[in-house]
């Protein structure tokens, strides 16, 4: 058995997703690769004495990519089968950044209040695998996932902080090992990006910063030819999901549920209005992020409601 190929980030890191970057690597469908990612702050925050406004640069959320998938054409769907996510260091970082977060004034939601103070938390990995900055206060169970994952939009460059219909910075905990992320192909080769590994994060990512950490994503790519999708989908052994990103948050929820209804109709044979009724009675909804340029909401349906022959 040949060793798994490693793909590592290269400086200057991409801080946007788009088709105008030189490819970092070319991968064949079915090939398993290890994609290494830096944390959201390029590893610059290592101490509670660090001041984010002094240590960080103009941009955050560096990406590894773009990765070309051989044979990917416009109108295909790229499926990233996440086989494993390894946390590649023993500490994670969270912090308050002035003017950023879900419960403070921000550029897109300004007020006359003073910004929240700068503060850094360093969470050390504990002997039991949990993460804690002070074990006597609380510790967090590690649930690794990729905060940012996506393909290149067809024309514009989008900030790596922006979630939208290409994927991006959705901050969705279901982008985890054992699940498959379905992404639209809008440029030749798909041009896949990922980064922003999280050791853990609560739904909504309230302060805007999860347990940020460097990581290794083991992923296998699959192409579904001539099968366009409008928004990212996630498939787990138990559920099917759609991620919608927009402002206000109600529009993100409408996108997610609407696309889930269309998915049930077009691929699982449901009458549209039966599908609408089904998600009304059995659907689930949660917030991925409430802090980014667009908010992300995930609509879910348990696979027990799908036809027996559904894969």
URWO-V698866 format. One line per field, one symbol per residue. psi: psi as a letter, one per 20 degrees, with the letter a starting at -180 (. if undefined). A space follows every 10 residues. Layout:
BEGIN
psi: ???
END
This chain:
BEGIN
psi: pqqpppoqqp qpqpjrprjj qpqhrpqqpi ppqooqqrri kkjhoiqiiq ogihhqahqr mqqoaqppop ipqpirpppo oohqoppjrj qqpqrpppjp rikrqrhimq rjqqqqqpqp pooqprhjir pphohifqqp ppmqrohppa rprhfrppqi ipqbiidbmh loiimrpirp ppqqoiqpig mpqqalpphr qqphmgiioa npqqroopqp qqpoqlmqqh qqqpprhhqq qppqprprhh hggggghghg ghghghijjq qghggggghh hiqqprpgqk iahqqppppq ppihiqqhip .
END
